[in-house]
Amino acid sequence: MKSITPQVGFVLVGGGAKGAYQAGALKYIAEETTIEPHIIAGTSIGALNGAVLAANLTFDQGVRRLNELWDRLGDELILRPNTSTVLKTLSNAAQTTVPTFEKWSLDLLVQLQLLPKHTAIFDPEPIERLLREAVNLTNLRQGKELWVTVFPSLKIPGIDYDLLMSLVDLIRARIGTKAQWLCAQNFQDDETLYNLLLASAAIPLAFPQREINGQFYVDGALGDNIPLGALAAQGCTHAIIIHLDNGETWNRHDFSEQTVIEIRPEQPINRLETPILGSVSSLLDFSNDRIAELKARGYEDAKRCLESIIPIFRTVQSQRQSFDSLVHSTSQLLNDQHLF
């Protein structure tokens, strides 16, 4: 059911390690404004950031927890090369000379659980562990409404999710296959909910596909990196989008009933100027210095974008509080009438 009260939503887009920028922007919002989200939509790293926010009792607590987590990420080996992928690559190279031994040895390692059954470049264990530590699912289910963007991936039995299959998904996205918005609070099984969050950030080839209720998913950014539509579909009236790129666009005509404010980097956010290499390196740079830089830039850009329009959101908040008070008073009045 669509809300008829003024409702503020946050849209947290995807961008890998650049997600630290969102932590800084949110810190400004929590410290210097009265703005709080009633609903959150996120893609990829934005979905993970959103989960941390939604799983805390107050917005201030969520923002503080998120910034602490990003500080910790700089000291963690998040992107650990997946040994199985390396060994498979080496064994495939040797297959032409000793194919029987290659198959036997690889199968044995898998059976002994020394080799995971996926071909992702990075070991998913570090990010899985941090997610489980950072997001309490009981609190998440009771927290702010969170919509997670995922892309339905092809899974052919007997075929690994390799370069060819990832290209097929990319083509499917380009020709119109839609990403899906799934509400985190609708999932009661813990493993399924964790898989939902991890699926949204499963960059093809970098991290493995995730299975949710029989369907495999990968990074939602393939189909929708700015999930404003998820909020609009729920009747959200006001939205703040926190971008992780300078040039990302969305169609304003699709959201004529929403008041939308954008926070985006004032200066180029990728570390290198080269189009592809610069983007990839920025996605994967979780160094302490880079995280600190992005958080500081997010804070300053949020200040630049919001300082002059904070009164608008104060008005929205006042309207919502007045509406809630009216509903409460009406309810009390009806209950009192029932006593006579």
N, C-alpha and C positions, 0 to 999 in steps of 0.2 A: 504494500500500500504506500502511495506517495505521501510524503509529509506535506502538511499545509502550514507548518510553522517555519519561520526563518531558520535555515539550517546551514552551518558552515562545514565545508568538506575540504580535506587536503588531498591533492593529487601528487604522488611521489613517483617520478619517472625513473626509468632504469639507466644505468651507466656504470656498473661495476664499481671499481674503487673510487670513482668520482662521487659515490654516495656520501662520502664524508662532507661534501658541500651541503647536503641537506641537513646533516646534523648541526652544522654551524648556523644555517638559516633558521632552523627550528629553535635553536638556543636564543636567538634574538627575539623571536616571536614569544617565547615563554617568559623571557626576562623583561621585555620592554612594552608588551602589549597585553590586552585582556582577551586576545583571540584564542579560542580553543576549538579543536575540531569535534564535530558530532559524528562524523563518518570519514573514513580514510579509504582511498583507492591507491594501490601501488603496483608497479611492474618491476620485476627483477630485483635489483638491490633496493628499489623503492618499496617493494612488498616486504622485504626483510626489515627495513627501517620502520615501515608502518606497523609490522607485527610487534616490534619492541614498544612503540608508542601505545598501541591498542591494549597491550597486556599489562600496563601499569595502572594503578588506581587513579592517579591524577595525571594531567597533561605535563605538569612540571616534573613529576617523578619520571615519566616516560622519556622526556627530553634529556634529563640528567643521566638516566640509564643509557640512552642511546649514545650520548657523547662519551661516557665512560667506556662503552663497548668499542667505539672507534679508536679511542686512545689505546686500548688493549690490542686492537688489530694490528697496529704498527709493530708490536713486539711478537706477534704470532706468525708462524710460517703458514699462511693461509693457502698459498698456491704451491702445494707440494706435488712435484711431478709424479704421475701414477706409474709405479714400477711395472705394472702389468702391461701398460701400453708400450713402454720402452722395450720390454722383453718380447712382446709380440712382434714389434717391428723388426727386432734383430732376428727372431726366429723365422719370420716370413722371408727375410733376405737369404737365410740359409736353406730355405725349404727346397730349392731346386737341386741341392746336392744331397741332402739327407731328409727327404720329406717324411719318411716313416718315423724317424727319431724325433723330428720336430713335433709331429702330432702327438706322439706318445708322451713326450716330456711335458708339453703344454697341458694336455688333459690331466696328467698326474698332478701337476702343480695346482690346477683348479680344484681337483678332487680333495687335495690336502688343505684347501682353503689358504694356500700361499699366494694365490693369484685371483683377484676379483674377476667376476664375470662381466666386465664392461671395458670399453675401449676409450674412456674419457682421458684427456691429456692430463688432467689434474686429479689427484686423490680427493674424493669428496669428504673424507673423514674430518678434516679440520673444520670446515664450515658447518658440517652436521653437528659436531660437538659444541661449537660456539652457539649455534642456534638453539640447541636444547638447553644450554645453560642460560641463555639470555631471555628466552620466551617461555613463561609459565603458561601452559595451555589452559589450565583452569581459569587463570586471570584473563587470558585472551578471550575465552568464550563468554566471560562476564563483562568484557571491556567494550571499547568503542567498536562500532560496526566496521569491519575490515573487508574490502573487496580485493581479491588477488587476481592478476592477469596471467593467464597461461595460454600456451599455444598447443593445440592438439597435433601431436607428432605421429608420423607413420611408424609402425612397428611390424616388420615382416619376420615371422618365426624363422630362426636359423641364420638370420643376417644381423651382424652387429650394426650399431648406429655409427657408421663410418662417414668419411668425407662425402661419398656419393649420397647417402641417405640425408645428411644434413643439407646438401644442396637441393635435394628434392623438397625438403621442408621449406627452404628459402624460396624456391620457385612457387610452391603452393601459397605461401604468404603473399608473394607478389601478384599472383593471379586471383587473389580474392578470398582465400581461406581465412576465416575470422579467428581472432583470439577470443578466449572465453573469460568472462568475469565470474569468479566463484567466491561466495561469501564464506569467510573462514569460520564464522559462528555456526554454519550449517553442518560442520563435520565434527562428529562426536568421538570418532576413533582417533587416538593420539597419533599413531604412525601415519595415518592417512592425512591428518592435518599438517604434520611436519613435512610430509612429501609434497603437499600442496605448496607450502612456502618455498621449499627447495626447488620445485619444478619451475616456479616463476623465475628463478635465477639460474636455471640450468642452461647456460650458454652452450649452444650446440658444439659438440666435440670437446669443449673445455670441461664440462661436467655431464654426468650421465642423465638420460631420460628418467622421468619419475612416473610410476604407475599410480593412478587414482581411480578406484572403482572400475578397473578393467580398461581404462583409456590411458595411453602414454602421453606425457606432456613435456615440453621444453620451454625455454625462456619466452615469456609473454611479449617481449619487445619485438619479436618477429612479426606480430600482428597488430600490437597496439601498445606503444611505449608511453602514451599520454592518456590514461584511462579515465578521462573526464566523463565519458559516456556512462561509466558505471555509477557515478554519483548522480548524474542527471536522471538516470533511470529510476533512482530512488527518491526523486523529488528534491534533491539538494539545490538550494537557492543561491548560495554563495560558495565560491571555490577559490582556493589558493593553489596554484600549480608551482612546484619547485622543480625547475628544469636542471639538467646536467649537461646541456649543450647550448651554444649561443643561437643556433639557427633552427631549432625544432619548431615546427608549426602545427596548428590545428585549425579546423574550419569553424570560424566564429558563427557562421550561419546555422550550424548544427546545434548551437546552444544559446538560442536567442532569449531563453527565459532565465538564464543563469548570469549572475554577476561574477566575472572571473578576473582574478588578479594573478599576474605572473611574476615570479621571482626567477631571474635568469642571470647567468654570469655576464658582468659588464665587459670583461675582457675574455679572449679565447681561453678555454679551460683545458684543452688538450696540451700535453707537454711538448709535443713536436708539431711543427707546421704541416708536415706531410700528411695528406688526407687519410690514408689507411693506417700507416704505421703509427702516426700520432694518436689516432683513436684507439688502436689496440693497446699501445703502451700505457695510455691513460686508464684504460679499463682494468689493467692488471697491476698498477703501481700502488701497493699498500704500504709503502715506506712511511716511517714516522714523520719525516719532513714534509712529504707530500700530503699526508692526512692533515697535519697542522695547518698547512697552507690553504687547503680546500675549506677547512672549517672556518678559518678566518675570513676567507673570501665570501663564503655563504652568509656569514654574520653581517658583513658590510653590505652585501648586495640586498639582503632582506631589509636592512635599515633604509637603504636608498629607495627601494620599491614600496615600502609600507609606511614610512614615517608620515607621509602627507595624507594617507587615506585611513589611518587607524580610526578616526572618528566614525567612518562608515560602519566599521565592524562593531564599534561600541553601540551604535544605534541598533544594529541587527541583534546584538546580544540583549539589549534592553527590550526590544520587541519580543524576543523569545521568552525572556523572563516574565514579561507582562502577560503573554499568552498562557504560559504555564501557571501563573498565579490565577488567571481567570478560570482556567480549567479546574484547578484545585478548589477555588471558591465555589464554583458551580457544583462540583461533586459533593462538597460539604453541605451545600444548601439542599441538594436533592436527598442526601442521606438524612438530613434533619427533618425534611418533609415526610419521609417514610416512617418517622417515629410517631406521627399523629394519625 
